[in-house]
């Protein structure tokens, strides 16, 4: 049933296929062995049960339909793979960040500790790769492996740059490509490949995924300064509290509006950080950095819409246009 949720309206052209993806993901927690390891199964079931926004598998399914093909089993497997890869990366990110909650639910590391969480994430990573292998496409298997490397590189760079104060705009953009836009790009490209698009269209959709992913992450980083913990499903100012500079902080430092406040917070001893965090957060929010960040995100949205302009008209194309608009309006 399609309700008021914008996701459900946008996903309507591939709603049945998304249900198959969700069923595949739920099935990952079911052992095929003679003696199911119940403790592992229960933990997998819990981390896979919380429904996400399903943006990435929806992109794969929608792009595969742009040339009139009906998504087949290979496309369903690819869409499953990109969502499992996303879930695995979140498990690892939450563990590295010592996050207690995700979408209002306790994280795996909070529930069972870092060691179990990392290994659960590894299991889901490896499982995602088996679904890609079922596409029998060496091209997609290679691109998927590259994406795993990019996701890992992004997380590593975030850790290495945290608390240093040395992050600049270009480093940030490279990092969010690795951590977010790389998988958006792969989701769109893989759908185009499986939909038998020509190379020009495949490249166009790869760029669409890149631009959409970049916009999505900048908007997400804005929410860290503009939303309540209840809206986010996690604490606000979480990145800054962990010494991670995102675009609003970087722009406020560049302009001088929060350079001293952020610098003092990053250099402060542990016991002084809570008070200085609030001072730095307020300085960023009172600067022009939030408006400038929003303008940069909107630029990526405009580029994503330009990437779609030359594609054939269809309900799938219209869904991608609507998806892009809703990300711009931050209704996802």
SULSUL-V201559 format. One record per backbone hydrogen bond with DSSP energy under -0.5 kcal/mol. CO is the residue of the C=O (numbers start at 1). NH is the residue of the N-H. E is the energy in kcal/mol with one decimal. If there is no record, write none. Layout:
[[CO/NH/E] [CO/NH/E]]
This chain:
[[1/3/-0.6] [5/8/-0.6] [5/9/-1.4] [6/10/-2.5] [7/11/-2.9] [9/12/-0.8] [10/13/-0.6] [11/14/-2.1] [12/15/-1.2] [14/18/-2.5] [15/19/-1.6] [16/20/-1.3] [17/21/-1.9] [18/22/-2.6] [19/23/-2.1] [20/24/-2.3] [21/25/-2.3] [22/26/-2.5] [23/27/-1.9] [24/28/-0.7] [25/28/-1.1] [26/29/-1.1] [27/30/-1.7] [29/31/-0.7] [36/38/-1.6] [37/40/-0.6] [37/41/-2.6] [38/42/-2.7] [39/43/-1.4] [40/44/-2.7] [41/45/-2.9] [42/46/-1.6] [43/47/-2.2] [44/48/-1.9] [45/49/-0.8] [46/50/-0.7] [49/51/-0.6] [54/58/-1.8] [55/59/-2.2] [56/60/-2.0] [57/61/-2.4] [58/62/-2.9] [59/63/-2.8] [60/64/-1.5] [61/65/-0.7] [62/65/-0.9] [63/66/-1.0] [65/68/-2.0] [72/76/-2.3] [73/77/-2.4] [74/78/-2.2] [75/79/-2.6] [76/80/-2.2] [77/81/-2.2] [78/82/-2.2] [79/83/-1.6] [80/84/-2.5] [81/85/-2.6] [82/86/-1.9] [83/87/-2.5] [84/88/-2.8] [85/89/-2.3] [86/90/-1.9] [87/91/-2.2] [88/92/-2.1] [89/93/-2.8] [90/94/-2.9] [91/95/-1.6] [92/96/-2.8] [93/97/-2.7] [94/99/-2.4] [95/98/-0.8] [100/107/-2.1] [102/105/-1.9] [105/102/-2.8] [107/111/-2.3] [108/112/-2.9] [109/113/-1.4] [113/117/-2.0] [114/118/-2.7] [115/119/-1.8] [116/120/-2.6] [117/121/-2.6] [118/122/-2.4] [119/123/-2.2] [120/124/-2.3] [121/125/-2.7] [122/126/-2.7] [123/127/-2.3] [124/128/-2.3] [125/129/-1.5] [126/130/-1.2] [127/131/-1.4] [128/132/-1.5] [129/133/-2.1] [130/134/-1.1] [132/135/-2.0] [132/137/-0.5] [133/136/-1.6] [136/138/-0.6] [137/141/-2.4] [138/142/-2.7] [139/143/-2.3] [140/144/-2.6] [141/145/-2.1] [142/146/-2.4] [143/147/-2.0] [144/148/-2.1] [145/149/-2.0] [146/150/-2.3] [147/151/-2.8] [148/152/-2.1] [149/153/-2.6] [150/154/-2.6] [151/155/-1.9] [152/156/-2.6] [153/157/-2.8] [154/158/-2.0] [155/159/-2.0] [156/160/-2.8] [157/161/-2.2] [158/162/-1.1] [161/164/-1.5] [161/165/-0.6] [168/172/-2.4] [169/173/-2.5] [170/174/-2.2] [171/175/-2.3] [172/176/-2.6] [173/177/-1.6] [174/178/-2.2] [175/179/-2.8] [176/180/-1.9] [176/181/-2.2] [177/182/-3.0] [180/183/-0.7] [180/184/-1.5] [181/185/-2.9] [182/186/-2.2] [183/187/-2.4] [184/188/-2.2] [185/189/-2.7] [186/190/-2.7] [187/191/-1.5] [188/192/-1.9] [189/193/-2.5] [190/194/-2.5] [191/195/-1.7] [192/197/-2.4] [193/196/-1.4] [198/202/-2.5] [199/203/-2.3] [200/204/-2.1] [201/205/-2.4] [202/206/-2.2] [203/207/-2.3] [204/208/-1.9] [205/209/-2.6] [206/210/-2.1] [207/211/-2.8] [208/212/-2.8] [209/213/-2.6] [210/214/-2.5] [211/215/-2.3] [212/216/-2.7] [213/217/-2.1] [214/218/-2.2] [215/219/-2.7] [216/220/-2.2] [217/221/-2.5] [218/222/-1.9] [219/223/-2.0] [220/224/-0.9] [222/225/-2.0] [222/226/-1.0] [223/227/-1.9] [224/237/-1.9] [228/232/-2.2] [229/233/-2.4] [229/234/-0.7] [233/104/-1.6] [235/238/-0.7] [237/241/-2.4] [238/242/-1.1] [239/242/-0.8] [239/244/-2.8] [240/243/-2.1] [243/163/-2.5] [243/245/-0.5] [244/246/-0.6] [246/250/-2.5] [247/251/-2.9] [248/252/-2.1] [249/253/-2.1] [250/254/-2.6] [251/255/-2.1] [252/256/-0.5] [252/257/-0.7] [252/258/-1.9] [253/256/-0.8] [258/262/-2.7] [259/263/-2.3] [260/264/-2.6] [261/265/-1.8] [262/266/-2.6] [263/267/-1.8] [264/268/-1.0] [265/268/-0.7] [269/272/-1.7] [269/273/-0.7] [270/273/-1.1] [272/276/-1.7] [273/277/-2.9] [274/278/-1.4] [275/279/-1.4] [276/280/-2.6] [277/281/-3.0] [278/282/-2.5] [279/283/-2.0] [280/284/-2.1] [281/285/-2.4] [282/286/-1.9] [284/287/-1.2] [288/292/-2.3] [289/293/-2.5] [290/294/-2.3] [291/295/-2.0] [292/296/-2.0] [293/297/-2.4] [294/298/-2.5] [295/299/-1.6] [296/300/-1.5] [297/301/-2.0] [298/302/-2.6] [299/303/-1.9] [300/304/-2.4] [301/305/-2.4] [302/306/-2.0] [303/307/-2.0] [304/308/-1.2] [305/309/-1.0] [306/309/-0.5] [306/310/-0.6] [308/311/-1.7] [314/318/-2.2] [315/319/-1.9] [316/320/-2.0] [317/321/-2.4] [318/322/-2.5] [319/323/-2.7] [320/324/-2.3] [321/325/-2.2] [322/326/-2.6] [323/327/-2.0] [324/328/-1.9] [325/329/-2.1] [326/331/-2.5] [326/332/-0.5] [327/330/-0.9]]
